[in-house]
Every structure is written in C-alpha cells, then in structure tokens.
Amino acid sequence: MGLRINDTAPDFTADSTEGKISFHDWIGDSYAILFSHPKDFTPVCTTEFGAVARLAAEFEKRNTKVMGVSVDSVEEHVKWKKDIEAVAGAPANFPIIDDTSLTVAKLYDMLPAEAYLPDGRTPADSATVRTVFIIGPDKKVRLTMTYPMSVGRNFAEVLRALDAVQMTDGAPYATPADWTPGQDVIVALSVSTDDAKAKFGEVDVKLPYLRTIKPQ
C-alpha cells in the first residue's frame, strides 16, 4: 500500500549536511516540505535546489522547514551545494540528507522495496525519487507531487499549494481551482448556507453546492 494523504509521514534518522537528523523531531511544530531527487550534480535538480534556496524567506514566513533528499552521500552533497549556490545566487541553508541506503526513498514509496544502487549508476536508476511531500505539524502527509525526469518542478506552485494547505487546515472550506492567497474560498458541503452566513458573513451562492466566502 502506497503512502496516502493523511497517513503519518514515516519517521527516520539520517545523516545530512546539517548533521544527524531525526525527521519528526526536526519538524517540531512546523510544517515541512520533503523534496527528493535522483542524483547529485544533475542539471534539473541543481536548478530546483537553487529555486528552493531563493525561497528561503517565503518558507520561513509560513513556519515551514524544507529538507532535500538525494540518494548520494553527505560528502557529495556538500560539494554539490557550491554549484547550487552559484546557480541560485543564494545560500542553500537547508539540510540535504544522505539516502545512499534508499531508506527514505523506500519509506516514502518512491522506489520498489527491492531497489538498489548499482555501480556506475545514472539518474535513471533512481528516476522515481522525484517527489514533493507537504507534511503538517501533526506529522500527517497533506499533499504529494511526483514529476518525471524531464520536467522541472514549479516551486511557485509548491508555495501556492502550501498556502492552500495552511489556509484550509482544520477549516470548513476548500480552495477552488487556481486559488491564490486573498481570493475567495469554497464553503464545505457539511456546512449549511445559513450556518455559513452566521459564521462567515456574506455567502456568494453560485450553485446550491458551490458557495464562496471571503477567507477568514
């Protein structure tokens, strides 16, 4: 059975560029983004890590910690960070964990249980290790995104999705297609229109089942 939304994110302990990390302890009372890559010193991954480095202040504003996973050693990660920072024009001040054992890749259902790293491997050998997980302070998986090797991730969308997750966490509403912060949200079907008016004020009834309000 694969890892699903609202499952508890598997805990693990791993070496990283920031020392040994116990994942759940590291998350603490923050949100977390775990984003994974098939190999160090690869072009698309370098641009993606660079994008994350440039967004450091945005993640901090959202009480969100970011951790990179790559199935290479800490020693290789430290060397690679120099390239990432050169491309980003910003420091990569987030941990990158050593997953040469594929422990995290398998815990998070990114590779088959029997997968291993062959000698002289290429990124294709760990191609499915290319996933984003948004995890809540309660350590539950809130969102996942998986990309093919040829498609670089859009971290503006990751940030938008994080905003939507945080906006709707524990609230009786959802975000519509293409929602961005400040736009109206959709009242949950479990809330009557009268109750929604009492709780939120004005309700725009577009359809009996599609009612929007200003975000709270």
C-alpha positions in Angstrom: 0.0 0.0 0.0 1.4 3.4 -1.0 1.7 6.4 1.2 -1.5 8.4 1.1 -2.8 11.8 2.1 -3.4 11.9 5.9 -1.1 9.0 6.6 1.5 9.7 9.2 4.7 10.6 7.4 7.3 7.9 8.2 9.9 8.9 10.7 13.6 8.3 10.1 17.0 9.2 11.3 19.6 10.1 8.7 22.9 11.9 8.2 22.6 15.3 6.5 24.6 18.4 5.6 23.3 19.8 8.9 24.3 16.7 10.9 22.2 13.7 12.1 18.5 14.4 11.9 15.5 12.7 13.4 12.8 13.7 11.0 9.8 14.1 13.3 11.9 15.9 16.0 13.3 18.1 13.2 9.7 19.1 12.1 8.7 20.0 15.6 5.6 22.3 15.5 6.3 23.5 11.9 5.1 22.4 8.5 7.7 20.6 6.5 8.4 20.1 2.8 10.4 17.0 1.9 11.6 17.1 -1.8 13.6 14.4 -3.4 16.0 13.9 -6.3 17.6 11.0 -8.1 21.2 12.2 -8.0 23.6 15.0 -7.2 25.3 17.0 -9.9 22.4 16.8 -12.3 21.1 19.8 -14.2 17.4 19.9 -13.4 18.0 19.1 -9.8 20.5 21.8 -9.4 18.1 24.4 -10.7 15.4 23.1 -8.4 17.6 23.2 -5.3 18.5 26.7 -6.4 14.9 27.7 -6.6 14.3 26.4 -3.0 17.4 28.4 -1.8 15.9 31.6 -3.2 12.6 31.0 -1.5 14.1 30.6 2.0 12.4 33.7 3.4 9.0 32.7 1.9 9.1 29.3 3.7 10.2 30.9 6.9 7.2 33.3 6.8 5.0 30.2 6.5 6.6 28.4 9.5 7.8 25.7 7.1 11.0 23.8 7.2 12.5 22.4 4.0 14.6 19.2 3.6 16.2 17.9 0.4 16.7 14.2 -0.2 19.2 12.8 -2.7 20.5 9.3 -2.9 24.1 10.3 -2.6 26.4 10.8 0.4 26.7 13.9 2.6 30.2 14.4 1.2 28.8 14.6 -2.3 26.0 16.9 -1.1 28.5 19.4 0.4 30.4 19.6 -2.9 27.1 19.9 -4.8 25.9 22.8 -2.6 28.6 25.0 -4.1 27.1 24.5 -7.5 23.5 25.0 -6.2 24.5 28.3 -4.5 26.3 29.5 -7.6 23.2 28.9 -9.7 20.8 30.3 -7.1 22.8 33.3 -6.1 21.7 32.5 -2.6 22.8 30.2 0.2 21.3 26.7 0.4 20.7 26.8 4.1 18.5 23.7 4.4 19.5 20.1 5.1 20.1 17.6 2.4 20.1 14.1 3.7 22.2 11.1 2.7 19.9 8.4 1.3 22.5 6.1 -0.2 20.8 3.3 1.6 17.5 4.2 -0.1 15.8 4.1 3.3 13.8 7.3 2.8 13.1 6.6 -0.8 11.5 3.3 0.1 9.8 4.5 3.3 8.1 7.2 1.2 7.2 4.7 -1.6 9.4 6.4 -4.2 11.2 3.2 -5.2 10.4 -0.6 -5.1 11.4 -2.4 -1.9 13.9 -4.4 -3.9 15.6 -1.4 -5.5 19.3 -0.9 -5.0 22.0 1.5 -6.4 24.2 -0.3 -9.0 27.8 0.6 -9.5 28.2 3.4 -12.1 24.6 4.3 -11.8 22.9 7.1 -13.7 19.9 9.3 -12.5 17.7 6.9 -14.4 18.4 4.1 -11.8 16.6 6.2 -9.2 14.3 8.2 -11.5 11.2 7.8 -9.4 12.9 9.6 -6.5 11.5 12.9 -7.6 8.6 13.7 -5.3 7.4 16.6 -3.1 5.7 16.0 0.2 4.0 18.7 2.3 3.7 17.5 5.9 1.8 19.1 8.7 2.9 19.8 12.3 0.9 16.7 13.3 3.3 14.7 11.0 0.5 13.9 8.6 1.0 13.9 4.8 -1.0 16.8 3.4 0.0 16.8 -0.2 2.2 14.9 -2.7 3.5 15.8 -6.1 5.6 13.5 -8.4 7.3 14.6 -11.5 9.1 12.8 -14.4 12.8 13.2 -15.1 12.2 15.7 -17.9 10.0 18.2 -16.0 11.4 20.7 -13.6 9.2 21.4 -10.6 7.4 24.7 -10.3 8.2 25.9 -6.8 5.8 28.8 -7.1 3.1 26.1 -7.3 4.6 24.3 -4.3 4.4 27.5 -2.4 0.8 28.1 -3.6 -0.2 24.6 -2.6 1.4 25.1 0.8 -0.6 28.3 1.2 -3.8 26.4 0.3 -3.0 23.6 2.7 -2.4 26.1 5.6 -5.5 28.1 4.7 -7.8 25.1 4.8 -6.2 23.2 7.7 -9.0 22.4 10.2 -11.3 24.9 8.5 -14.7 24.1 6.9 -13.8 25.3 3.5 -11.6 24.4 0.5 -9.8 26.4 -2.2 -11.1 26.5 -5.8 -9.0 25.9 -9.0 -6.1 28.3 -9.4 -6.7 29.8 -6.0 -4.1 32.2 -4.7 -4.0 33.9 -1.2 -6.6 36.5 -0.7 -9.1 35.0 -3.1 -12.5 33.6 -2.1 -12.7 30.0 -0.7 -15.5 27.4 -1.0 -17.7 26.5 1.9 -17.7 22.8 2.8 -20.8 20.8 1.9 -21.1 19.9 5.5 -22.0 23.5 6.4 -25.4 24.8 5.6 -25.7 28.2 3.9 -27.5 29.7 7.0 -24.7 28.4 9.2 -22.1 29.7 6.8 -23.7 33.2 6.9 -23.8 33.1 10.7 -20.1 32.1 10.9 -18.5 33.9 8.0 -20.9 36.7 7.0 -21.7 37.2 3.3 -22.0 34.0 1.2 -22.0 34.0 -2.6 -24.3 31.1 -3.7 -23.2 30.3 -7.2 -24.8 26.9 -7.2 -26.5 25.1 -4.3 -23.3 23.1 -3.8 -20.9 25.9 -4.8 -20.8 28.7 -2.2 -17.9 31.0 -1.7 -16.8 33.4 1.1 -14.0 35.7 1.9 -11.2 33.9 3.6 -11.1 34.2 7.4 
